[in-house]
């Protein structure tokens, strides 16, 4: 009869099994990422900082200003009022928060500048927004690369048009009329991405969407989305291969 280990430790075979399971899990993670380990949070921060500094050299200086100014105010208050051990930590904490906020805004500004003018840039911004923003990209497209996206949210239905051609207003109008026939009294908002009169620049799209009045309840968003999905059927794919030409009127091949 085998004796039980009195020390409570696992047997060598159990340790070997755990090592094999751990190695297998690591192998699966490497296979899922294409054979490369996922970069850590610090590596991502360094990459974002390097790219932002290349495209926006002033980002570092503005971040330093946001860090130093609250610390200087904390030191000044400690000199005038006293209690350095209170005001200095408060100034350091406020400085770190301010520097992080300024740097994140500069990063966002750089990202918008890189995305501006590319097809689907507005859809990419909506996809990254927090909250219940139900995006249906490219509900209408023309040959000039003008695209119309549809967003269902608590503000109603938002139709966003972007592109380089002149047909985005026509696409937007057609989509708005089609949506109004389906959803009835639900509010419909239309936005055109651009820098002209009556248009919304791409960096201000997120703020514009956040300022829309919330007129729908949470339970009213799902029925609106279902009705729009019912009338937005995907287009049938074109069959591959050569198109037969010798087809009689009866529909049968000769």
C-alpha positions as CSV (number, residue, x, y, z in Angstrom):
1,X,0.0,0.0,0.0
2,X,1.3,3.4,-0.9
3,X,2.0,5.8,2.0
4,X,0.5,9.2,2.1
5,X,3.0,12.1,2.3
6,X,2.8,13.4,5.8
7,X,4.3,16.8,5.0
8,X,1.2,17.7,2.9
9,X,3.3,18.5,-0.2
10,X,2.4,17.3,-3.6
11,X,4.1,14.3,-5.1
12,X,6.7,14.7,-7.8
13,X,4.3,13.3,-10.4
14,X,1.7,16.0,-9.4
15,X,4.3,18.7,-9.7
16,X,5.2,17.5,-13.2
17,X,1.6,17.4,-14.2
18,X,1.1,21.0,-13.1
19,X,4.2,22.1,-15.0
20,X,3.0,20.4,-18.1
21,X,-0.4,22.1,-17.8
22,X,1.2,25.5,-17.3
23,X,3.5,25.0,-20.2
24,X,0.5,24.0,-22.4
25,X,-1.4,27.1,-21.3
26,X,1.5,29.3,-22.2
27,X,1.8,27.6,-25.6
28,X,-1.9,28.2,-26.3
29,X,-1.5,31.8,-25.4
30,X,1.5,32.1,-27.8
31,X,-0.4,30.3,-30.5
32,X,-3.4,32.7,-30.1
33,X,-1.2,35.7,-30.5
34,X,0.7,34.4,-33.5
35,X,3.6,32.9,-31.6
36,X,4.4,36.2,-29.8
37,X,3.8,37.1,-26.2
38,X,1.3,39.9,-25.6
39,X,3.0,43.2,-24.8
40,X,2.7,44.4,-21.3
41,X,1.0,47.6,-20.2
42,X,4.4,49.5,-19.9
43,X,5.3,48.4,-23.4
44,X,2.1,49.8,-24.7
45,X,2.6,53.1,-22.9
46,X,6.1,53.4,-24.3
47,X,4.8,52.7,-27.8
48,X,2.0,55.3,-27.5
49,X,4.4,57.8,-26.0
50,X,6.9,57.3,-28.8
51,X,4.3,57.7,-31.6
52,X,2.8,60.7,-29.9
53,X,6.1,62.4,-29.4
54,X,7.0,61.9,-33.1
55,X,3.8,63.5,-34.3
56,X,3.3,66.0,-31.5
57,X,6.6,67.1,-29.9
58,X,4.9,69.5,-27.6
59,X,2.9,66.8,-25.8
60,X,5.8,66.1,-23.3
61,X,6.2,69.8,-22.5
62,X,2.4,70.4,-21.9
63,X,2.4,67.3,-19.7
64,X,5.3,68.6,-17.6
65,X,3.5,71.9,-17.2
66,X,0.5,70.1,-16.0
67,X,2.6,68.3,-13.5
68,X,4.8,71.1,-12.2
69,X,2.1,73.8,-11.8
70,X,-0.1,72.0,-9.2
71,X,3.1,71.0,-7.3
72,X,4.3,74.6,-7.3
73,X,0.9,75.8,-6.0
74,X,1.0,73.2,-3.2
75,X,4.5,74.4,-2.2
76,X,3.4,78.0,-2.3
77,X,0.4,77.3,-0.1
78,X,2.5,75.4,2.4
79,X,4.9,78.4,2.6
80,X,2.0,80.9,3.1
81,X,-0.3,78.7,5.3
82,X,2.1,76.1,6.7
83,X,1.6,72.3,6.9
84,X,3.9,71.3,4.1
85,X,3.1,67.6,4.8
86,X,-0.5,68.3,3.7
87,X,-0.2,70.6,0.8
88,X,2.7,69.0,-1.0
89,X,1.1,65.5,-1.3
90,X,-2.1,67.1,-2.6
91,X,-0.1,69.1,-5.1
92,X,1.8,66.0,-6.3
93,X,-1.4,64.0,-6.7
94,X,-3.2,66.9,-8.6
95,X,-0.1,67.3,-10.8
96,X,0.0,63.6,-11.7
97,X,-3.7,63.6,-12.6
98,X,-3.3,66.8,-14.6
99,X,-0.3,65.5,-16.5
100,X,-2.1,62.2,-17.3
101,X,-5.2,64.1,-18.5
102,X,-3.2,66.4,-20.7
103,X,-1.2,63.6,-22.2
104,X,-4.3,61.5,-22.9
105,X,-5.9,64.4,-24.7
106,X,-2.8,65.0,-26.8
107,X,-2.8,61.3,-27.7
108,X,-6.4,61.4,-28.7
109,X,-5.8,64.5,-30.8
110,X,-2.9,62.8,-32.6
111,X,-5.0,59.8,-33.2
112,X,-7.8,61.9,-34.7
113,X,-5.4,63.7,-36.9
114,X,-4.1,60.3,-38.2
115,X,-7.7,59.0,-38.8
116,X,-9.0,62.1,-40.5
117,X,-9.8,61.7,-44.2
118,X,-9.8,57.9,-44.1
119,X,-13.0,56.0,-44.9
120,X,-14.6,54.6,-41.8
121,X,-12.9,57.0,-39.4
122,X,-16.2,58.1,-37.8
123,X,-17.2,54.5,-37.3
124,X,-13.9,53.8,-35.6
125,X,-14.5,56.6,-33.1
126,X,-18.0,55.4,-32.3
127,X,-16.8,51.9,-31.7
128,X,-14.3,53.1,-29.1
129,X,-16.9,55.2,-27.2
130,X,-18.1,54.0,-23.8
131,X,-21.8,53.4,-23.3
132,X,-24.6,51.9,-25.3
133,X,-23.8,53.0,-28.8
134,X,-25.1,50.4,-31.3
135,X,-23.2,51.0,-34.5
136,X,-24.1,49.6,-37.9
137,X,-21.3,50.7,-40.2
138,X,-21.6,51.4,-43.9
139,X,-25.4,51.1,-44.3
140,X,-25.0,53.1,-47.6
141,X,-21.9,53.5,-49.8
142,X,-21.4,55.0,-53.3
143,X,-18.6,54.8,-55.8
144,X,-16.9,58.0,-54.5
145,X,-16.2,56.3,-51.1
146,X,-18.9,58.3,-49.3
147,X,-20.2,56.2,-46.4
148,X,-23.2,56.5,-44.1
149,X,-23.2,54.8,-40.7
150,X,-26.2,54.3,-38.4
151,X,-26.0,54.5,-34.6
152,X,-28.9,53.5,-32.3
153,X,-28.7,55.0,-28.8
154,X,-30.8,56.6,-26.1
155,X,-30.8,59.8,-28.1
156,X,-32.6,58.0,-30.9
157,X,-31.1,57.2,-34.2
158,X,-28.0,59.0,-35.4
159,X,-27.0,58.9,-39.1
160,X,-23.4,59.9,-39.7
161,X,-22.1,60.6,-43.2
162,X,-18.4,60.9,-44.2
163,X,-16.4,60.8,-47.3
164,X,-14.4,62.7,-49.9
165,X,-17.0,63.0,-52.7
166,X,-20.1,65.2,-53.1
167,X,-22.7,62.6,-52.7
168,X,-22.6,62.2,-48.9
169,X,-25.5,64.6,-48.4
170,X,-27.6,62.7,-50.9
171,X,-26.8,59.4,-49.2
172,X,-27.6,61.0,-45.8
173,X,-30.9,62.3,-47.0
174,X,-32.0,59.0,-48.5
175,X,-31.0,57.1,-45.3
176,X,-32.8,59.5,-43.0
177,X,-36.0,59.3,-45.1
178,X,-35.9,55.5,-45.1
179,X,-35.3,55.4,-41.3
180,X,-38.2,57.8,-40.6
181,X,-40.6,55.4,-42.4
182,X,-39.5,52.6,-40.1
183,X,-39.2,54.1,-36.6
184,X,-42.0,56.6,-36.7
185,X,-41.7,59.3,-33.9
186,X,-38.3,58.2,-32.7
187,X,-35.8,61.2,-33.0
188,X,-33.4,61.0,-35.9
189,X,-30.2,63.1,-35.9
190,X,-28.0,63.5,-38.9
191,X,-24.3,64.4,-38.8
192,X,-21.9,65.2,-41.6
193,X,-18.2,64.8,-40.9
194,X,-16.2,67.7,-42.3
195,X,-14.9,71.2,-41.8
196,X,-17.5,73.1,-43.8
197,X,-20.6,75.0,-42.6
198,X,-23.0,72.8,-40.8
199,X,-20.5,70.0,-40.6
200,X,-18.8,68.4,-37.5
201,X,-15.0,68.0,-37.5
202,X,-13.9,64.4,-36.7
203,X,-12.2,65.4,-33.4
204,X,-15.5,66.8,-32.1
205,X,-17.7,63.9,-33.1
206,X,-17.5,62.2,-29.7
207,X,-18.5,65.4,-27.9
208,X,-21.3,66.0,-30.3
209,X,-22.8,62.6,-29.7
210,X,-22.4,62.9,-25.9
211,X,-24.4,66.2,-25.9
212,X,-27.4,64.8,-27.7
213,X,-30.5,64.7,-25.5
214,X,-31.4,61.3,-24.1
215,X,-35.1,60.9,-25.1
216,X,-35.4,57.1,-25.1
217,X,-35.5,54.8,-22.1
218,X,-33.2,51.8,-21.8
219,X,-36.0,49.4,-22.7
220,X,-37.0,51.4,-25.8
221,X,-33.6,51.1,-27.6
222,X,-33.9,47.4,-28.3
223,X,-37.2,47.6,-30.3
224,X,-35.9,50.4,-32.4
225,X,-32.7,48.5,-33.2
226,X,-34.7,45.3,-34.1
227,X,-37.0,47.2,-36.5
228,X,-34.0,48.8,-38.3
229,X,-32.2,45.4,-38.5
230,X,-35.3,43.9,-40.0
231,X,-35.3,46.3,-42.9
232,X,-31.5,46.3,-43.3
233,X,-31.0,42.9,-45.0
234,X,-27.5,42.1,-46.2
235,X,-26.9,42.2,-49.9
236,X,-26.7,38.9,-51.7
237,X,-23.1,37.9,-52.7
238,X,-22.3,37.7,-56.4
239,X,-21.7,34.1,-57.4
240,X,-18.2,33.2,-58.5
241,X,-17.2,32.0,-61.9
242,X,-18.1,33.1,-65.4
243,X,-21.6,34.3,-66.1
244,X,-23.5,32.0,-68.5
245,X,-24.6,33.8,-71.6
246,X,-26.6,31.2,-73.6
247,X,-29.7,31.2,-71.4
248,X,-33.0,31.1,-73.2
249,X,-36.1,33.0,-72.0
250,X,-37.5,29.9,-70.3
251,X,-34.6,29.8,-67.9
252,X,-33.2,26.4,-69.0
253,X,-29.7,25.9,-70.5
254,X,-29.5,24.6,-74.0
